[in-house]
Amino acid sequence: MRCASFAVALLALFTGLYSYLNARLEQFYIFDPSHLHDLSQRAIAAHGNDTRSVVNFIVSELGEKVTDTHLNLDEEWVFNNAGGAMGAMYIIHASITEYLIIFGTAIGTEGHTGRHTADDYFNILQGTQLAYVPGSYEPEVYPQGSVHHLRRGEVKQYKMDESCFALEYARGWIPPMLFFGYADTFSSTLDFPTLWATSRITGREMISNLLKGKM
């Protein structure tokens, strides 16, 4: 009986804390979706399809105008398998409430977006992304320079026919999204070195940002 009472009290405490923090998420954000979209468009205007230079342009400005103390300036690329799709990512920022990455592939991929606890903004830097929702007879088309906003809790099928890279920004509760990112490792790829590299970089950045007071 005491264990049940303790569990109920703990659940009530967690629920109250979650509701309190969830209502105040905005105060933890250091990135702005409108600025990131504008930055992506300016980087494309400056460098076209030279995607490496586009990425360098974006990271350099973020370091100057946001804060380099919360950024990972080492371009550490790792594979990412999630929802049946495969690509690679460079983690620029990871914290409890935000992540900012470069994600893409040079040969195309297709999969499930996942149903997430954060809003996701996919700024297309090169190529085109297609998306589909049940009941539609036409794809959503997101060309270079556009942004695909996947709202918290929504889900879609997506496809990148050929080479496509994006600046992907998520804001909300990030830790629960990691389960989606890890699931394919245990159900299909068994690529544990990549799992370790992803966990090491993500954990390092989240902990580092927490120690700096950034949730």
C-alpha positions, 0 to 999 in steps of 0.5 A: 500500500505504501509503495502504491501511495509513493508511486502515485505521489511520484507520478503527481510530482512528475506530472506537475513538473512536466506541466510547469516546464512545458508551459515555459519551454519558450524561455529555454530556446536559443534558436529561432525558426524564422532566423534559421530559415532566413539564414539557410536562404542567404547561405544558398544565395551565397553558395548555390549547390556548393553544400559544404560552403552552405553549411560552413556559412550557416555554422559561422554565422550561428557562432557569431550571432547566436553563441558558439559556447552552445555549438559543436563546431567540430564537423563530426558526421555519423550515420543515422537510421530511423523510421526505415530511412538512412542518411548522415548527420552532423550535430551542431547543437543538442540539449534537452529542449532543442537540437540543430543538425545537418541531415542528408544523403548523397544518394536518396532515402525514404521512410517514416518521420516518426511521431515526436514530442517536438516541432521539427523544421526541415530547411532544405539546403540542397535537393528536394524532399517529398512528404505524404499524409494519408488521404492525399493524392498528391505529394507535398513538395519541398524544394531547395530554400523551403522549410518543411514544418512537421508539427509536434505529434504529426506523422508523415512518409517522406522521401528524398529521391536523390542527393538532399541535405537540410538544416534540421531544427527541433524544439520541444522535448528532445530526449524522447525522440532518441528512442525513435533514432535508436530503434532501427539499430536493434530491429535491423541494422545492428550497427552498434559502433554508430549507435555508440558514436551518436550516443557519445556526441549527443550525450556530450553536447546535452550534458555540456549545455546543461552544465552551462545552464541551457536546458 
